[in-house]
C-alpha cells in the first residue's frame, strides 16, 4: 500500500487553529503567548496552549521559556515550520483570489436582481 503523505501532513496541521497559529507566528516572528492569543481571534487560552504543545511535539514551533519573574514564554517557527510557510503563502494567495471572485459574483447578483 502506498503511503499518503498528504494524510500524514493533515494529521500534523489539521484542526481549526493550527495553521492560523503557524501563520500568525510567521507574520510576527518571535511572539509571546498573550500576544499570540490576542492575534488569533476567538481562541481560548486552553485551546491555544493545547495546540502550541502539539505543534511543538510535531517540531513546527520552538518554545523558549525564560525563568524570570514573571515567567516569560516565547514561540517561534522551527525550520520545519518555516518550510510550511511556503505552502501557506500559496494558500493565502488562493484565499485572496477566491474571496475576490466570490465578492465580484455577489455584486453582480445583487445588481442584476434590482
N, CA and C of each residue as an Amber inpcrd file, in Angstrom:
protein
   342
   0.8380000  -1.1880000   0.0000000   0.0000000   0.0000000   0.0000000
   0.8790000   1.2450000   0.0000000   0.5580000   2.1780000  -0.8560000
   1.3260000   3.4040000  -0.9920000   1.0240000   4.3480000   0.1730000
   2.0670000   4.9520000   0.7370000   1.8690000   5.8940000   1.8310000
   1.2880000   7.1910000   1.3030000   0.4190000   7.8010000   2.0890000
  -0.1830000   9.0660000   1.6990000   0.3450000  10.1680000   2.6110000
   1.2820000  10.9330000   2.0890000   1.8980000  11.9730000   2.8970000
   0.9830000  13.1710000   3.0950000   0.0120000  13.3580000   2.2130000
  -0.9730000  14.4190000   2.4260000  -1.7760000  14.0940000   3.6810000
  -2.1800000  12.8510000   3.8220000  -2.9230000  12.4280000   5.0170000
  -2.0750000  12.6390000   6.2690000  -0.7960000  12.2760000   6.1830000
   0.1010000  12.4630000   7.3220000   0.2290000  13.9410000   7.6620000
   0.4480000  14.7700000   6.6450000   0.5960000  16.2130000   6.8570000
  -0.6670000  16.8030000   7.4680000  -1.8310000  16.3650000   6.9860000
  -3.0900000  16.8760000   7.5330000  -3.2540000  16.4660000   9.0010000
  -2.7270000  15.3290000   9.3580000  -2.7440000  14.9280000  10.7610000
  -1.8820000  15.8360000  11.6240000  -0.7950000  16.3140000  11.0510000
   0.1150000  17.2040000  11.7760000  -0.4840000  18.6010000  11.9210000
  -1.0820000  19.1230000  10.8500000  -1.5390000  20.5190000  10.8570000
  -3.0550000  20.6640000  10.8820000  -3.7640000  19.5320000  10.9690000
  -5.2170000  19.5740000  10.9300000  -5.8110000  20.2280000  12.1670000
  -7.0810000  20.5230000  12.0830000  -7.7760000  21.1690000  13.1760000
  -8.0790000  22.6140000  12.8320000  -8.8540000  23.2140000  13.6730000
  -9.3400000  24.5740000  13.4120000  -8.2560000  25.6320000  13.5570000
  -7.2880000  25.4270000  14.4360000  -6.4090000  26.5230000  14.8310000
  -4.9590000  26.4270000  14.3820000  -4.4490000  25.2410000  14.1180000
  -3.0040000  25.0770000  13.9420000  -2.4160000  25.9220000  12.8090000
  -3.0460000  25.8890000  11.6440000  -2.4940000  26.6730000  10.5350000
  -2.5470000  28.1660000  10.8330000  -3.6090000  28.6020000  11.4780000
  -3.7180000  30.0170000  11.8250000  -2.6570000  30.4190000  12.8520000
  -2.3700000  29.5340000  13.7880000  -1.3120000  29.7950000  14.7730000
   0.0390000  29.8840000  14.0780000   0.3310000  28.9200000  13.2180000
   1.6090000  28.9160000  12.4910000   1.7250000  30.1800000  11.6380000
   0.6490000  30.5310000  10.9410000   0.6600000  31.7240000  10.0870000
   0.9000000  32.9810000  10.9270000   0.2250000  33.0700000  12.0600000
   0.3630000  34.2450000  12.9220000   1.7800000  34.3670000  13.4590000
   2.3700000  33.2570000  13.8620000   3.7650000  33.2940000  14.3220000
   4.6730000  33.7380000  13.1810000   4.4070000  33.2470000  11.9740000
   5.2560000  33.6120000  10.8340000   5.1700000  35.1020000  10.5290000
   4.0260000  35.6980000  10.7700000   3.8370000  37.1200000  10.4800000
   4.3950000  38.0220000  11.5790000   4.6900000  37.4300000  12.7420000
   5.1490000  38.2280000  13.8800000   6.5390000  37.8680000  14.3810000
   7.1310000  36.8180000  13.8550000   8.4320000  36.3810000  14.3580000
   8.2800000  35.7690000  15.7360000   9.1930000  36.0580000  16.6150000
   9.1160000  35.5610000  17.9860000   7.9560000  36.2790000  18.6710000
   7.0950000  35.5010000  19.3290000   5.8890000  36.0910000  19.9120000
   5.5790000  35.4360000  21.2520000   5.0870000  36.2410000  22.1680000
   4.7030000  35.7450000  23.4850000   3.2810000  35.2010000  23.4470000
   2.9780000  34.3500000  24.4270000   1.6930000  33.6510000  24.4710000
   0.5200000  34.6290000  24.4130000   0.5050000  35.6330000  25.2700000
  -0.6300000  36.5570000  25.3200000  -0.7880000  37.3510000  24.0270000
   0.3260000  37.7390000  23.4200000   0.2570000  38.4470000  22.1330000
  -0.3220000  37.5340000  21.0640000   0.0980000  36.2840000  21.0820000
  -0.4020000  35.3160000  20.1170000  -1.9070000  35.1080000  20.3050000
  -2.3410000  35.0140000  21.5360000  -3.7650000  34.8120000  21.7920000
  -4.5840000  36.0140000  21.3090000  -4.0640000  37.2200000  21.4960000
  -4.7730000  38.4170000  21.0200000  -4.8860000  38.4270000  19.5000000
  -3.8690000  37.9180000  18.8290000  -3.8480000  37.9630000  17.3660000
  -4.6390000  36.8300000  16.7110000  -4.8230000  35.7150000  17.4150000
  -5.6140000  34.5980000  16.8940000  -7.0230000  34.7690000  17.4480000
  -7.8250000  35.4780000  16.7090000  -9.1520000  35.8800000  17.1610000
 -10.0360000  34.6790000  17.4860000 -10.5730000  34.6650000  18.7070000
 -11.5470000  33.6520000  19.0850000 -10.9950000  32.4230000  19.7810000
  -9.6900000  32.3030000  19.9100000  -9.1150000  31.1150000  20.5320000
  -9.0160000  31.3150000  22.0430000  -9.3500000  30.2690000  22.7970000
  -9.2370000  30.3330000  24.2530000  -7.7970000  30.0250000  24.6660000
  -7.4540000  30.3950000  25.8850000  -6.1130000  30.0990000  26.4160000
  -5.8420000  28.6000000  26.4240000  -6.8520000  27.8420000  26.8270000
  -6.7020000  26.3880000  26.8970000  -6.4550000  25.7930000  25.5080000
  -7.2180000  26.2380000  24.5200000  -7.0670000  25.7040000  23.1660000
  -5.7320000  26.1360000  22.5530000  -5.3250000  27.3760000  22.8040000
  -4.0360000  27.8410000  22.2940000  -2.9130000  27.0300000  22.9160000
  -2.9660000  26.8300000  24.2080000  -1.9370000  26.0610000  24.8990000
  -1.8520000  24.6360000  24.3520000  -2.9940000  24.0030000  24.1650000
  -3.0510000  22.6280000  23.6440000  -2.4440000  22.5570000  22.2440000
  -2.8300000  23.4830000  21.3790000  -2.3260000  23.4820000  20.0060000
  -0.8380000  23.8020000  19.9480000  -0.3760000  24.7110000  20.7880000
   1.0530000  25.0210000  20.8270000   1.8670000  23.8030000  21.2590000
   1.3810000  23.0660000  22.2390000   2.0780000  21.8510000  22.6800000
   2.1570000  20.8380000  21.5430000   1.0530000  20.6750000  20.8150000
   1.0400000  19.7310000  19.7000000   1.9810000  20.1900000  18.5830000
   1.9850000  21.4720000  18.2790000   2.8720000  21.9880000  17.2380000
   4.3390000  21.8510000  17.6490000   4.6000000  22.0100000  18.9320000
   5.9660000  21.8170000  19.4340000   6.3690000  20.3410000  19.3280000
   5.4530000  19.4370000  19.6570000   5.7340000  17.9970000  19.5470000
   5.9890000  17.5930000  18.1040000   5.3120000  18.2640000  17.1750000
   5.4940000  17.9680000  15.7460000   6.6930000  18.7120000  15.1530000
   7.4200000  19.4460000  16.0040000   8.6470000  20.1550000  15.6280000
   8.4050000  21.3220000  14.6600000   7.2070000  21.8900000  14.6870000
   6.9140000  23.0350000  13.8210000   7.2020000  24.3680000  14.5020000
   7.1690000  24.3790000  15.8190000   7.4900000  25.5960000  16.5590000
   8.5050000  25.2870000  17.6400000   9.1540000  26.3400000  18.1000000
  10.1230000  26.2300000  19.1930000   9.6150000  27.0920000  20.3330000
   9.5870000  26.5090000  21.5080000   9.1410000  27.2080000  22.7130000
  10.3650000  27.5960000  23.5320000  10.4380000  28.8870000  23.8720000
  11.5280000  29.3740000  24.7160000  10.9260000  29.8160000  26.0430000
  11.3730000  29.1950000  27.1260000  10.8910000  29.5720000  28.4510000
  12.0280000  30.2550000  29.1960000  11.7260000  31.4420000  29.7230000
  12.7080000  32.2120000  30.4720000  12.3020000  32.1920000  31.9390000
  13.2130000  31.7600000  32.7880000  12.9320000  31.6650000  34.2190000
  13.1510000  33.0250000  34.8620000  12.1620000  33.8840000  34.6580000
  12.1800000  35.2270000  35.2090000  10.9390000  35.3890000  36.0700000
  10.8400000  36.5030000  36.7120000   9.6250000  36.8160000  37.4440000
   9.1010000  38.1260000  36.8790000   7.9200000  38.1510000  36.2860000
   7.0740000  36.9900000  35.9990000   7.6770000  36.1350000  34.8870000
   7.2940000  34.8500000  34.8300000   7.8300000  33.9610000  33.7890000
   7.4630000  34.4570000  32.3950000   8.3630000  34.2250000  31.4670000
   8.1360000  34.6520000  30.0820000   8.3310000  33.4480000  29.1770000
   7.3850000  33.2690000  28.2490000   7.4650000  32.1890000  27.2730000
   7.2670000  32.8040000  25.8940000   8.1360000  32.4490000  24.9750000
   8.0410000  32.9410000  23.6040000   8.0360000  31.7650000  22.6410000
   7.4290000  31.9900000  21.4860000   7.3280000  30.9620000  20.4560000
   7.8570000  31.5140000  19.1460000   8.4920000  30.6330000  18.3830000
   8.9220000  30.9740000  17.0300000   8.8300000  29.7280000  16.1720000
   8.8520000  29.9370000  14.8670000   8.7990000  28.8000000  13.9520000
  10.1390000  28.0920000  13.9070000  10.0920000  26.7850000  13.8260000
  11.2960000  25.9970000  13.6030000  11.5940000  26.0140000  12.1030000
  12.6510000  25.3510000  11.7230000  12.9830000  25.2370000  10.3000000
  11.8640000  24.5250000   9.5400000  11.3060000  23.4640000  10.1350000
  10.1800000  22.7550000   9.5040000   8.9580000  23.6620000   9.3970000
   8.7120000  24.4430000  10.4230000   7.5960000  25.3780000  10.4050000
   7.7600000  26.4270000   9.3230000   8.9770000  26.8950000   9.1350000
   9.2430000  27.9000000   8.0970000   9.0150000  27.3180000   6.7030000
   9.3010000  26.0410000   6.5280000   9.0460000  25.4040000   5.2370000
   7.5530000  25.3320000   4.9450000   6.7480000  25.1960000   5.9900000
   5.2900000  25.1760000   5.8170000   4.7790000  26.5230000   5.3150000
   5.4720000  27.5920000   5.6240000   5.0280000  28.9330000   5.2280000
   5.0150000  29.0720000   3.7080000   5.8650000  28.3640000   3.0150000
   5.8500000  28.3920000   1.5400000   4.4790000  27.9590000   1.0480000
   3.9700000  26.8580000   1.5940000   2.6380000  26.3800000   1.2070000
   1.5530000  27.3500000   1.6770000   1.7050000  27.9030000   2.8690000
   0.6970000  28.8280000   3.3860000   0.6420000  30.1280000   2.5780000
   1.7730000  30.5500000   2.0460000   1.7600000  31.7330000   1.1700000
   0.8980000  31.4750000  -0.0620000   1.0240000  30.2880000  -0.6530000
   0.1690000  29.9340000  -1.7890000  -1.2950000  29.8570000  -1.3680000
  -1.5500000  29.2920000  -0.1900000  -2.9160000  29.2120000   0.3220000
  -3.4820000  30.6100000   0.5660000  -2.6590000  31.5090000   1.0560000
  -3.0710000  32.8970000   1.2730000  -3.4530000  33.5660000  -0.0450000
  -2.6200000  33.3900000  -1.0650000  -2.9230000  33.9640000  -2.3820000
  -4.2020000  33.3640000  -2.9530000  -4.3550000  32.0570000  -2.8260000
  -5.5470000  31.3890000  -3.3220000  -6.7830000  31.8950000  -2.5890000
  -6.6860000  32.0220000  -1.2660000  -7.8010000  32.5240000  -0.4720000
  -8.2000000  33.9290000  -0.8850000  -7.2280000  34.7640000  -1.1800000
  -7.4990000  36.1310000  -1.6500000  -8.2160000  36.0890000  -2.9900000
  -7.7630000  35.2170000  -3.8700000  -8.3770000  35.0930000  -5.1930000
  -9.8260000  34.6060000  -5.0920000 -10.0600000  33.5930000  -4.2730000
 -11.4170000  33.0690000  -4.0990000 -12.3150000  34.1320000  -3.4710000
 -11.8150000  34.8220000  -2.4690000 -12.5860000  35.8810000  -1.8030000
 -12.9750000  36.9730000  -2.7980000 -12.0150000  37.4120000  -3.5910000
 -12.2780000  38.4590000  -4.5870000 -13.2840000  37.9780000  -5.6200000
 -13.1200000  36.7610000  -6.1000000 -14.0210000  36.1890000  -7.1000000
 -15.4470000  36.0990000  -6.5600000 -15.5910000  35.6010000  -5.3420000
 -16.9280000  35.4710000  -4.7520000 -17.5650000  36.8390000  -4.5220000
 -16.7720000  37.8130000  -4.1210000 -17.3090000  39.1640000  -3.9350000
 -17.7960000  39.7450000  -5.2560000 -17.0450000  39.5230000  -6.3210000
 -17.4790000  40.0140000  -7.6440000 -18.7840000  39.3450000  -8.0500000
 -18.9000000  38.0440000  -7.7910000 -20.1300000  37.3280000  -8.1410000
 -21.3100000  37.8480000  -7.3330000 -21.1180000  38.0880000  -6.0540000
 -22.2320000  38.5590000  -5.2330000 -22.6290000  39.9770000  -5.6290000
 -21.6820000  40.8050000  -6.0400000 -22.0020000  42.1510000  -6.5010000
 -22.8000000  42.0770000  -7.8040000 -22.3870000  41.1980000  -8.7130000
 -23.1180000  41.0260000  -9.9700000 -24.5500000  40.5640000  -9.7070000
 -24.6890000  39.5930000  -8.8030000 -26.0180000  39.0710000  -8.4860000
 -26.9050000  40.1480000  -7.8920000 -26.3420000  40.9720000  -7.0040000
 -27.1640000  41.9870000  -6.3560000 -27.5430000  43.1100000  -7.3190000
 -26.6800000  43.4040000  -8.2910000 -27.0400000  44.4580000  -9.2590000
 -27.9700000  43.9540000 -10.3370000 -27.9340000  42.6570000 -10.6620000
 -28.8350000  42.1370000 -11.6830000 -30.2190000  41.8290000 -11.1200000
 -30.3160000  41.6780000  -9.8000000 -31.6260000  41.3550000  -9.2170000
 -32.4300000  42.6100000  -8.8760000 -31.8700000  43.7670000  -9.0860000
 -32.5780000  45.0200000  -8.7790000 -33.5460000  45.3770000  -9.8570000
